[in-house]
Amino acid sequence: MNIELLNTSIDSFINFLNQNFDLVSRAYEFHKLETEKSGELLVPFADFFDDWAQANWELLVERTVCSSQESLTIYGSGSDYEAAEYSRVFFHKAAATHEVICTAENALDWITGEVVELSKFEFDSFVSVSGDWFEVAPPFDHILMSEKGVTGSGYQQIVIPRNHVEFTLQPIEI
């Protein structure tokens, strides 16, 4: 594990998302046209993006900081291309050995405007804020986090500015 490269790798991933979002959006439009011609099932853009983001998370972050025996939790919703089988693009059967932890002295939730305790939330993905809500679009300068240990629809989400947070990794206890 090369923890020293984690924050730099994550920032490189954010830059990659920002620089290539238009490219993946155009690719989706081509995919959509071909799907409409063939009559095949069209996946929503969110699913198309999730596959792309997960693949690049594995390449740009995970492979940079992890050894061959280590892996990170999935990025966002992961890849759903073969959702019944796995959420990873590469090394399908790899079980996560580490989770990404966000730390900050005073984390201010963009949604509520309140200071939050980040240890109660898990890293989900990068988003931007627009108007009254957040979205999966550039500039990917905020972090979406979800309440730990809550399933179903009753969980809380928070959005924290990226520049207020440092990342670290924590082993997952099996």
Secondary structure, 3 states (H helix, E strand, C coil): CCHHHHHHHHHHHHHHHHHHHHHHHHHHHHHHHHHHHHCCCCCCHHHHHHHHHHHHHHHHHHHHHCCCCCCECCCCCCCCCCCCCCCCCCCCCCCCCEEEEEECCCEECCCCCCEECHHHEEEEEEEEEECCEEECCCCCCEEEEEECCCCCCCCCEEEEEHHHCEEEEEECCC
